[in-house]
Amino acid sequence: MNATSLIFFGFLLLPLIAFIAWLIKQDKKRSYWGILLLIVGMVIAAYSIIVLDRKYTEAPENNVPKASSFR
């Protein structure tokens, strides 16, 4: 995990999850739709972060330039 991912998880994602969990606790009806939507959103966000991050962290397969036809 690179530094950008650690900054995202540390400073943005964890406080957001804590805030949303606090909002869900404030619900007087104790509806579990909020918790379900929070979990689904976290799974979708984690999946998309992993897929998009992999695109930029993996090394390209072939770094060799094509042969030139100019002589």
N, C-alpha and C positions, 0 to 999 in steps of 0.2 A: 504494500500500500504506500503510495507516495505522499508527499507532504500536503498536497492539495486535498486529497481524500481525508486525511487526518483532520485538517482544518474544518472541512465540511462536517464530518461526523462530530467533532468536538464542540464546535462553536455554533453550528446551525441546527443539526438534526436532533441532538439530545435535548436541548432546551425546547425545541418545537414539540417533541414527543411528550416531555414533561408538562408543557402548557396544555396540550390537547387532552392528556390524561386528567389534568386538573379540571378542565372544562367538563369532561364527561362525569367526573365525580360530583359536579355541581347540579347535575340533572336530578330533579326530585322524583321523577317517575321511574328511575333506574332502568331506563331503556338500554338494551344491549346493542342497539343498532350502531351507536357511536363507536363502541369498542370494536365491533365487527368491521365497520368502515375504516377505522384507524389501522387495524391489522392488515386489511386488504391493501390500503394505501402504502403501508410500510413495505409489504412484500413487493408491490409493483415498483416502488421507488428503489428498493435494494436491487431488484433484478435489472432495472434500467441503468442504474449506476454501474453495476458490474459489467454489463454488456458494453456500455459506452466507454468505460474506463479501459477495458481490454483492448479496444480498438486503438487507443493511443499509447498503451504501455508495451504492447508486443512489438518486437522488431520486425521490420518488413522482411518478407521471405527472400526476395532477390534484389540485391542492391547493385547488381552489375548492369551498367548501361548497355543498350543495344549497340551492336557493331555499326559503324558508320559506313555508308556506301560511297562516301567521298574519298578520293585518293589524291 
